[in-house]
Amino acid sequence: MCIALIGGMGRLDKHYLDEAGKVGITLRIFNKSKVNIGAKLKHADALVIFTNKVSHKVKREAMQAAKANAIPVFMHHSCGVCTLRDCLNCLIIINSQL
């Protein structure tokens, strides 16, 4: 399972990757504005958006890509490692029920 993380703090990237690795999830982090982010997100299984650390433009592009490719989106205001851990655990539960 490949999850795209939009936003977050750059200094926590290693911790985000460690948490995802613990549960066997590949995590792609986009915490800086990228050109054509929508094209880079279309192969993700889900998006996690930390809304307090992302620009409106990037959030809008991510939401458009998710809608066009039927990708589930999880938005959280907090950008801590615990928030990501909780979100990943929810994704694992949802995925196991499918």
C-alpha positions as CSV (number, residue, x, y, z in Angstrom):
1,M,0.0,0.0,0.0
2,C,1.4,3.4,-1.0
3,I,0.2,6.5,0.9
4,A,0.9,10.1,-0.1
5,L,1.4,12.5,2.8
6,I,0.7,16.1,1.8
7,G,2.0,18.7,4.3
8,G,3.7,18.1,7.6
9,M,7.0,19.3,9.0
10,G,10.2,18.6,7.2
11,R,12.0,17.9,10.4
12,L,9.6,15.0,11.1
13,D,10.0,13.3,7.7
14,K,12.3,10.5,9.1
15,H,9.8,9.9,11.9
16,Y,6.8,9.8,9.4
17,L,8.7,7.2,7.3
18,D,9.6,5.1,10.3
19,E,6.0,5.0,11.4
20,A,4.8,3.9,8.0
21,G,7.6,1.3,7.7
22,K,6.5,-0.2,11.1
23,V,3.1,-1.1,9.6
24,G,4.4,-2.0,6.1
25,I,3.2,1.0,4.3
26,T,5.2,2.9,1.6
27,L,4.9,6.6,2.4
28,R,5.6,9.4,-0.2
29,I,6.0,12.8,1.5
30,F,5.1,16.0,-0.3
31,N,5.7,18.8,2.3
32,K,6.9,21.4,-0.2
33,S,5.1,22.8,-3.1
34,K,5.9,20.7,-6.2
35,V,5.2,21.3,-9.9
36,N,2.3,19.2,-11.2
37,I,1.7,17.4,-7.8
38,G,-1.5,15.9,-9.2
39,A,0.3,13.7,-11.6
40,K,2.6,12.5,-8.8
41,L,-0.4,11.5,-6.7
42,K,-2.4,9.5,-9.1
43,H,-0.8,6.2,-8.2
44,A,-1.3,6.5,-4.4
45,D,-3.8,4.3,-2.6
46,A,-4.8,7.1,-0.2
47,L,-3.9,10.7,0.6
48,V,-3.3,12.1,4.1
49,I,-3.4,15.9,4.1
50,F,-2.1,17.8,7.2
51,T,-4.1,21.0,6.6
52,N,-2.2,23.2,9.0
53,K,1.1,22.8,7.1
54,V,0.0,23.0,3.4
55,S,-0.9,25.8,1.1
56,H,-4.4,26.2,-0.2
57,K,-3.1,25.7,-3.8
58,V,-1.4,22.4,-3.0
59,K,-4.4,21.2,-1.1
60,R,-6.7,22.1,-4.0
61,E,-4.5,20.3,-6.5
62,A,-4.3,17.2,-4.3
63,M,-8.1,17.1,-3.9
64,Q,-8.6,17.5,-7.6
65,A,-6.2,14.6,-8.3
66,A,-7.9,12.5,-5.6
67,K,-11.3,13.1,-7.0
68,A,-10.2,12.4,-10.6
69,N,-8.6,9.1,-9.6
70,A,-11.1,8.0,-6.9
71,I,-8.4,8.1,-4.2
72,P,-9.7,8.3,-0.6
73,V,-8.5,11.4,1.3
74,F,-8.0,11.8,5.1
75,M,-7.5,15.4,6.3
76,H,-6.2,16.3,9.8
77,H,-5.3,19.7,11.2
78,S,-2.5,18.4,13.4
79,C,0.7,17.2,11.7
80,G,2.3,15.2,14.5
81,V,3.7,11.7,14.3
82,C,0.8,10.4,16.5
83,T,-1.7,11.8,14.1
84,L,-0.1,10.0,11.2
85,R,0.1,6.7,13.2
86,D,-3.6,6.9,14.0
87,C,-4.4,7.6,10.4
88,L,-2.2,4.7,9.1
89,N,-3.9,2.3,11.6
90,C,-7.3,3.4,10.3
91,L,-6.2,2.8,6.8
92,I,-5.0,-0.7,7.7
93,I,-8.3,-1.5,9.3
94,I,-10.3,-0.2,6.3
95,N,-8.0,-2.1,3.9
96,S,-8.4,-5.4,5.8
97,Q,-12.2,-5.1,5.6
98,L,-12.2,-4.8,1.8
